């Protein structure tokens, strides 16, 4: 996710000379140097954060404490700490970077293709200006919404885990196409474009999903027959249950950190 954000910032016109990446793993560091040749890549968090206006914490949750502890002495008192580490609470981040403004974010994997959905929540010392800056950064890889931290578990259950639900539906549709006689490559192309086109239509129209579904459903037609089977299989209820389960699990994981 960190490299996706870095690529998005560069694509959006941010100056490579003003960006730096800390990566302790030497092999990964070489990969980043090859991928982003104009960006300074260093082995120590302390080297990367000196004089930084914003520090993005894009490490595994278990590595957050060590990373911020290594960087803390080099952080300016007004440096914004923007964390995209899943499940790490604002209180923990503020304890590791005392006095600094903190914004916690929950992005999702479509950020890799600049179509991500991120939610941000402010800490005690974060002002509207800090939230605006965080939104500008994450806006390089998709849309950004603002929520209270208490809502981030629900965001995780919905848009954080949502791509996996979507990919499962895509898998099932491709298999269904093969089952009714289509070659697999044809089924894959049709499903990919159908899902892409439908999502784009939903995003660009004000009708909402219910109206769009009704518009393609003729009484007694093929779509109505298919939808009847999906409702009989409780697809709607299964999605509600999935988002609820993912939200509860996110809350449990956050409480254990």
C-alpha positions as CSV (number, residue, x, y, z in Angstrom):
1,X,0.0,0.0,0.0
2,X,2.9,2.3,0.7
3,X,4.4,1.9,-2.7
4,X,0.9,2.4,-4.3
5,X,0.6,5.7,-2.4
6,X,4.1,6.7,-3.5
7,X,3.3,5.9,-7.1
8,X,0.1,7.9,-6.9
9,X,1.8,10.9,-5.5
10,X,4.3,10.9,-8.3
11,X,1.6,10.5,-10.9
12,X,-0.3,13.4,-9.3
13,X,2.7,15.7,-9.8
14,X,4.4,15.6,-6.4
15,X,8.1,16.4,-6.6
16,X,10.2,13.3,-6.2
17,X,12.9,15.4,-4.5
18,X,10.5,16.1,-1.7
19,X,9.7,12.4,-1.0
20,X,11.8,9.9,1.0
21,X,11.2,6.2,1.9
22,X,12.6,4.3,4.8
23,X,12.9,0.5,4.2
24,X,15.0,-1.6,6.5
25,X,14.9,-4.7,4.3
26,X,17.8,-4.4,1.9
27,X,16.2,-6.5,-0.9
28,X,13.0,-4.5,-0.7
29,X,15.0,-1.3,-0.6
30,X,16.7,-2.2,-3.9
31,X,13.3,-3.0,-5.5
32,X,12.0,0.4,-4.5
33,X,15.1,2.1,-5.9
34,X,14.5,0.4,-9.2
35,X,10.8,1.2,-9.2
36,X,11.2,4.9,-8.1
37,X,14.7,5.9,-9.2
38,X,14.1,9.6,-8.4
39,X,13.0,9.1,-4.8
40,X,15.4,8.9,-2.0
41,X,15.3,5.4,-0.3
42,X,17.1,5.0,3.0
43,X,17.5,2.2,5.5
44,X,16.5,4.2,8.7
45,X,13.2,5.8,9.6
46,X,15.2,8.6,11.4
47,X,16.9,9.5,8.1
48,X,13.7,9.7,6.2
49,X,11.6,11.8,8.6
50,X,14.1,14.6,9.3
51,X,12.5,17.9,8.3
52,X,9.4,16.1,7.0
53,X,6.0,17.9,6.9
54,X,4.2,14.5,6.8
55,X,5.3,11.0,7.8
56,X,3.3,8.2,6.4
57,X,3.4,5.0,8.6
58,X,2.9,2.3,6.0
59,X,4.3,-0.8,7.8
60,X,2.8,-4.0,9.2
61,X,0.9,-3.3,12.5
62,X,3.5,-5.2,14.5
63,X,6.3,-2.9,13.2
64,X,4.6,0.4,13.9
65,X,6.1,0.8,17.4
66,X,9.6,0.1,16.3
67,X,9.4,2.4,13.3
68,X,8.0,5.4,15.2
69,X,10.4,4.8,18.1
70,X,13.3,4.9,15.7
71,X,12.0,8.1,14.1
72,X,10.6,10.0,17.1
73,X,13.8,11.9,17.9
74,X,14.0,13.2,14.3
75,X,10.4,14.2,14.0
76,X,9.6,17.9,14.1
77,X,7.0,18.9,16.7
78,X,4.5,19.8,14.0
79,X,5.1,16.9,11.7
80,X,1.8,15.2,10.7
81,X,1.9,11.4,11.4
82,X,-0.5,9.7,8.9
83,X,-0.9,6.0,9.6
84,X,-2.3,3.5,7.2
85,X,-1.3,0.6,9.5
86,X,-4.4,-1.6,10.0
87,X,-5.9,-1.7,13.5
88,X,-3.4,0.5,15.2
89,X,-5.4,3.0,17.2
90,X,-4.8,6.8,17.4
91,X,-4.0,6.6,21.1
92,X,-1.2,4.2,20.4
93,X,0.2,6.4,17.6
94,X,0.0,9.5,19.8
95,X,1.9,7.7,22.6
96,X,4.6,6.8,20.1
97,X,4.8,10.3,18.6
98,X,3.8,12.5,21.6
99,X,2.5,16.0,20.8
100,X,2.4,15.5,17.1
101,X,-0.8,15.7,15.0
102,X,-2.0,12.2,14.1
103,X,-4.4,11.1,11.4
104,X,-5.4,7.4,11.1
105,X,-6.5,6.1,7.7
106,X,-8.1,3.0,6.3
107,X,-7.4,2.6,2.6
108,X,-8.1,-0.4,0.4
109,X,-6.3,-2.3,-2.3
110,X,-7.8,-0.6,-5.4
111,X,-5.4,2.2,-4.5
112,X,-2.9,0.1,-6.5
113,X,-4.8,1.3,-9.7
114,X,-5.5,4.8,-8.3
115,X,-9.2,3.8,-7.6
116,X,-9.0,3.3,-3.8
117,X,-11.4,4.3,-1.1
118,X,-9.9,5.7,2.0
119,X,-11.4,6.9,5.3
120,X,-9.5,9.2,7.6
121,X,-10.0,10.0,11.3
122,X,-8.2,12.8,13.3
123,X,-6.3,12.5,16.6
124,X,-6.5,15.0,19.4
125,X,-3.9,17.4,17.9
126,X,-5.0,17.1,14.3
127,X,-6.6,20.2,12.9
128,X,-8.8,20.7,9.7
129,X,-5.6,21.7,7.9
130,X,-4.0,18.3,8.9
131,X,-7.1,16.5,7.7
132,X,-7.0,18.4,4.4
133,X,-3.3,17.5,3.9
134,X,-4.1,13.8,4.7
135,X,-7.0,13.9,2.2
136,X,-4.7,15.4,-0.5
137,X,-2.1,12.7,0.0
138,X,-4.6,9.8,-0.1
139,X,-6.6,11.5,-2.8
140,X,-3.7,10.7,-5.1
141,X,-4.9,7.1,-5.1
142,X,-8.7,7.4,-4.9
143,X,-11.5,9.0,-3.0
144,X,-11.3,10.0,0.7
145,X,-14.0,10.3,3.3
146,X,-13.7,11.7,6.9
147,X,-15.1,9.7,9.8
148,X,-14.6,9.4,13.6
149,X,-12.2,6.7,14.7
150,X,-15.1,4.7,16.1
151,X,-16.3,4.2,12.5
152,X,-13.0,2.8,11.1
153,X,-13.9,-0.8,12.1
154,X,-17.1,-0.5,10.0
155,X,-15.0,1.0,7.1
156,X,-12.6,-1.9,7.4
157,X,-15.6,-4.4,7.2
158,X,-17.1,-2.6,4.2
159,X,-14.5,-1.0,1.9
160,X,-11.4,-2.5,3.4
161,X,-12.5,-6.1,3.0
162,X,-14.9,-5.2,0.2
163,X,-12.5,-6.0,-2.7
164,X,-12.4,-9.6,-1.6
165,X,-16.2,-9.9,-1.6
166,X,-16.2,-8.4,-5.1
167,X,-13.5,-10.8,-6.3
168,X,-15.4,-13.8,-4.9
169,X,-18.5,-12.7,-6.9
170,X,-16.3,-12.3,-10.0
171,X,-14.9,-15.8,-9.5
172,X,-18.4,-17.3,-9.2
173,X,-19.7,-15.4,-12.3
174,X,-16.7,-16.7,-14.4
175,X,-17.3,-20.2,-13.2
176,X,-21.0,-19.8,-14.0
177,X,-20.2,-18.7,-17.5
178,X,-18.0,-21.8,-18.1
179,X,-20.8,-24.0,-16.6
180,X,-23.3,-22.7,-19.2
181,X,-20.9,-23.3,-22.1
182,X,-18.6,-20.3,-22.5
183,X,-14.9,-20.7,-23.0
184,X,-13.1,-19.6,-19.8
185,X,-11.2,-16.7,-21.5
186,X,-14.5,-15.4,-23.0
187,X,-16.2,-15.7,-19.6
188,X,-13.4,-13.9,-17.9
189,X,-13.5,-11.0,-20.4
190,X,-17.2,-10.6,-20.2
191,X,-17.3,-10.7,-16.4
192,X,-14.5,-8.2,-16.0
193,X,-16.1,-5.7,-18.4
194,X,-19.5,-6.3,-16.9
195,X,-18.4,-5.5,-13.4
196,X,-16.2,-2.6,-14.5
197,X,-19.0,-1.1,-16.6
198,X,-21.6,-1.6,-13.9
199,X,-19.4,0.0,-11.2
200,X,-18.7,2.9,-13.5
201,X,-22.4,3.3,-14.2
202,X,-23.2,3.3,-10.5
203,X,-20.6,5.9,-9.8
204,X,-21.6,8.2,-12.6
205,X,-25.4,8.1,-12.2
206,X,-27.4,9.5,-9.3
207,X,-30.1,6.9,-9.6
208,X,-28.7,4.5,-7.0
209,X,-28.3,0.7,-7.2
210,X,-31.9,-0.1,-6.7
211,X,-33.1,2.0,-9.6
212,X,-30.3,0.7,-11.8
213,X,-31.2,-2.9,-11.0
214,X,-34.8,-2.3,-11.7
215,X,-34.0,-0.7,-15.0
216,X,-32.3,-3.8,-16.3
217,X,-35.0,-6.2,-14.9
218,X,-37.9,-6.8,-17.3
219,X,-41.0,-8.5,-15.7
220,X,-40.8,-12.3,-16.4
221,X,-37.4,-11.9,-18.2
222,X,-34.0,-13.5,-17.8
223,X,-32.7,-11.0,-15.3
224,X,-35.7,-11.5,-13.1
225,X,-35.2,-15.2,-13.2
226,X,-31.6,-14.9,-12.1
227,X,-32.3,-12.4,-9.4
228,X,-35.0,-14.7,-8.0
229,X,-32.3,-17.4,-7.5
230,X,-29.9,-14.9,-5.8
231,X,-32.6,-13.8,-3.4
232,X,-33.6,-17.5,-2.7
233,X,-29.9,-18.1,-1.9
234,X,-30.0,-15.2,0.6
235,X,-27.2,-13.3,-1.3
236,X,-28.3,-10.0,0.2
237,X,-28.3,-11.4,3.8
238,X,-25.0,-13.1,3.2
239,X,-23.4,-9.7,2.3
240,X,-24.9,-8.1,5.3
241,X,-23.5,-10.9,7.5
242,X,-20.1,-10.7,5.8
243,X,-19.7,-6.9,6.5
244,X,-20.9,-7.4,10.0
245,X,-18.5,-10.3,10.7
246,X,-15.5,-8.3,9.2
247,X,-16.4,-5.3,11.3
248,X,-16.5,-7.3,14.5
249,X,-13.2,-9.0,13.6
250,X,-11.6,-5.6,13.0
251,X,-12.8,-4.5,16.4
252,X,-11.4,-7.6,18.1
253,X,-8.0,-7.2,16.4
254,X,-7.8,-3.5,17.4
255,X,-8.6,-4.4,21.0
256,X,-5.8,-6.9,21.0
257,X,-3.1,-4.4,19.9
